[in-house]
């Protein structure tokens, strides 16, 4: 006679097996997307992963479900890298520069996967990711403004209310333009990181005005 505890144990093992299998499929899907491009079909992804399209549909229902699962995996890693960048920075601008470096490094390393997970901005995962970026940048900017003697309380409040949201748009647009430009005609990753940091901190002032520290070069 089956006992309830035995049934619960089997159920937990099956759930663990399904979760592990799902993680494995997401990992192989990322590899396939990196190779095939962001417009790859479910059939193409499944074939590159060495399995059938029906298996992917069983675990993800449709391509949108796979996109959400890939986005969750990729963006959790990015969040960790951005948080670490902020924590490792010696001062606010250093933290901002490190955060931008981590972001640029990610999209340069896996451009097809980045395009795959960000092509639908209506996704909760994607919106949540850029919300996290905005929050991290808000704290960095608050630190910068706190150190600026000429910043009045009203100016500080206005900047913190609007600047981080506008900056995320600037970062994403500049980074993606850089990513999809011919490699020979674009700045290096470090140069692009410093350019964006300068634009955010000083507008169109020369980037030479940026403070430097040995730890800012990753």
VEXLO-610326 format. One record per residue (C-alpha): residue in one letter; y, x, z. Coordinates in steps of 0.1 Angstrom, whole numbers, padded with zeros to 4 digits, always signed. Each point is the difference from the previous one (the first is absolute). Last residue first. Layout:
VEXLO-610326
AYXZ ...
END
This chain:
VEXLO-610326
X+0452+0389-0149 X+0035+0014+0000 X+0020-0017+0027 X-0014+0023+0027 X+0021+0029-0012 X+0032-0019+0006 X+0027-0010-0024 X+0032-0019+0005 X+0011-0019-0032 X+0035+0010-0013 X-0017+0017-0029 X-0009-0034-0013 X+0035-0003-0013 X+0016-0033+0010 X-0010-0030-0021 X-0008-0022+0029 X-0002+0021+0032 X-0031-0010+0020 X-0019-0022-0025 X+0010+0020-0031 X-0008+0033+0018 X-0034-0012+0011 X-0007-0011-0036 X+0010+0034-0014 X-0020+0018+0027 X-0032-0018-0008 X+0006+0004-0037 X+0003+0038+0004 X-0031+0002+0022 X-0020-0021-0025 X+0012+0022-0029 X+0028-0014-0022 X-0009-0018-0033 X-0001+0011-0036 X-0033+0019-0001 X-0018-0027+0019 X+0010-0027-0026 X+0015-0029+0021 X-0023-0025+0015 X+0001+0014+0035 X+0038+0006+0000 X+0008-0035-0011 X-0025-0012+0027 X+0017+0021+0027 X+0035-0010-0010 X-0008-0037+0000 X-0020+0001+0032 X+0025+0020+0019 X+0030-0020-0012 X-0017-0033+0009 X-0009+0014+0034 X+0036+0011+0004 X+0014-0035-0005 X-0022-0013+0029 X+0009+0030+0022 X+0037-0003-0007 X+0006-0037+0007 X-0001-0008+0038 X+0000+0036+0011 X+0032+0007-0020 X+0018-0031+0014 X-0008+0008+0036 X+0011+0036-0004 X+0032-0009-0016 X+0007-0025+0028 X-0008+0026+0027 X+0023+0026-0017 X-0015+0030-0017 X+0024+0029+0003 X-0021+0020+0025 X-0032-0001-0021 X-0030+0008+0023 X-0008-0036+0006 X+0003-0006-0037 X-0028+0025-0007 X-0022-0015+0027 X+0005-0035-0012 X-0008+0013-0035 X-0034+0013+0011 X-0007-0033+0018 X+0009-0021-0030 X-0021+0023-0022 X-0031-0008+0020 X+0008-0037-0001 X+0006+0000-0038 X-0032+0019-0006 X-0020-0025+0021 X+0016-0029-0020 X-0010+0018-0032 X-0036+0000+0012 X+0001-0036+0012 X+0014-0011-0034 X-0029+0018-0017 X-0027-0015+0023 X+0015-0035-0002 X-0003+0002-0038 X+0030-0014-0019 X+0008+0035-0012 X-0028-0001-0026 X-0001+0033-0018 X+0000+0019+0034 X-0038+0004+0006 X-0010+0010-0036 X+0031+0021-0006 X-0008+0021+0031 X-0036+0002-0011 X+0010+0013-0034 X+0025+0025+0014 X-0024+0016+0025 X+0012+0034+0010 X+0036-0005-0012 X+0002-0033+0018 X-0012+0015+0033 X+0021+0031-0002 X+0032-0020-0007 X-0006-0021+0031 X-0008+0030+0022 X+0031+0019-0012 X+0022-0031+0006 X-0013-0002+0036 X+0006+0038+0005 X+0036-0004-0013 X+0007-0029+0023 X-0015+0019+0030 X+0021+0031-0009 X+0031-0023-0003 X-0007-0014+0035 X-0007+0033+0018 X-0030+0022+0006 X-0022-0022-0020 X-0037-0001+0011 X+0001-0036+0013 X+0017-0013-0031 X-0026+0017-0023 X-0029-0012+0022 X+0013-0036-0004 X+0002+0005-0037 X-0035+0015-0003 X-0015-0028+0021 X+0018-0026-0021 X-0013+0016-0031 X-0036-0001+0012 X+0003-0037+0008 X+0016-0005-0034 X-0030+0014-0019 X-0027-0020+0018 X+0020-0033+0001 X+0010+0004-0036 X-0036+0005-0011 X-0010-0031+0018 X+0029-0020-0014 X-0007+0012-0035 X-0037-0009+0004 X+0010-0036+0010 X+0024-0002-0029 X-0028+0011-0023 X-0022-0029+0011 X-0024-0011+0027 X+0002+0033+0019 X-0036+0006+0013 X-0021-0022-0023 X+0024+0006-0029 X-0005+0037+0004 X-0038-0004-0001 X+0002-0024-0030 X+0019+0027-0020 X-0031+0023+0003 X-0004+0034+0015 X+0005+0037-0009 X+0036+0002+0012 X+0012+0007-0035 X-0018-0032-0011 X+0015-0020+0029 X+0035+0012-0009 X-0005-0008-0037 X-0013-0035+0008 X+0028-0007+0024 X+0024+0009-0027 X+0021+0032+0000 X+0038-0006-0003 X+0008+0025+0028 X-0015+0030-0019 X-0036+0011-0008 X-0004+0032+0021 X+0021-0009+0030 X-0013-0036-0003 X-0036+0012+0001 X+0006+0023+0031 X+0018-0029+0018 X-0029-0023-0009 X-0025+0024+0015 X+0019+0000+0033 X+0003-0038+0000 X-0037-0004-0008 X-0009+0023+0029 X+0023-0020+0024 X-0017-0032-0011 X-0034+0014+0005 X+0010+0011+0036 X+0014-0035+0007 X-0031-0017-0014 X-0023+0022+0021 X+0020-0006+0031 X-0001-0038-0006 X-0038+0003-0006 X-0005+0019+0032 X+0022-0025+0020 X-0020-0029-0014 X-0033+0016+0008 X+0011+0006+0036 X+0013-0036+0003 X-0033-0013-0013 X-0019+0022+0025 X+0023-0012+0028 X-0006-0037-0009 X-0037+0005+0002 X-0025-0005-0028 X-0034-0013+0010 
END
